[in-house]
């Protein structure tokens, strides 16, 4: 009887523990995309598009 009660209690607790672990893993993720934004065209883009200009300016 006691074992059956513990088994019934263990299933919801393991479900909650799994969800809690997932939440902590997501919240603790150090990646922040706003810190890795693009700052503009690089040298390859400038070299490619400079070839089409006749006045020589960027």
C-alpha positions in Angstrom: 0.0 0.0 0.0 2.8 2.4 0.9 4.7 1.6 -2.2 1.7 2.2 -4.4 1.2 5.6 -2.8 4.9 6.5 -3.3 4.7 5.5 -7.0 1.6 7.7 -7.5 3.4 10.6 -5.8 6.7 10.1 -7.7 5.2 10.6 -11.2 3.9 14.1 -10.7 7.1 15.1 -8.8 9.3 13.8 -11.6 7.2 15.7 -14.1 7.6 18.9 -12.1 11.3 18.3 -11.6 11.8 17.8 -15.4 10.0 21.1 -16.2 11.9 22.9 -13.5 15.2 21.7 -14.9 14.2 22.9 -18.4 13.2 26.3 -17.1 16.5 26.7 -15.2 18.5 25.6 -18.3 16.6 28.2 -20.5 16.9 31.0 -18.0 20.6 30.3 -17.4 21.5 30.5 -21.1 24.2 33.2 -21.4 23.6 33.8 -25.1 22.1 37.2 -25.7 21.5 38.0 -29.4 21.3 41.7 -28.9 25.0 41.6 -28.1 25.9 40.0 -31.4 24.2 42.3 -33.9 25.8 43.1 -37.3 27.4 46.5 -37.4 27.2 47.1 -41.2 28.8 45.8 -44.4 32.3 44.4 -44.2 35.3 44.7 -46.5 34.2 42.0 -48.9 30.9 43.8 -49.5 32.6 47.1 -50.0 35.1 45.6 -52.5 32.3 44.0 -54.4 30.2 47.2 -54.6 33.1 49.6 -55.1 33.9 47.9 -58.5 30.6 49.2 -59.9 31.2 52.9 -59.0 32.8 55.3 -61.4 33.4 58.2 -59.0 35.8 56.2 -56.7 34.0 57.1 -53.4 32.5 54.7 -50.9 
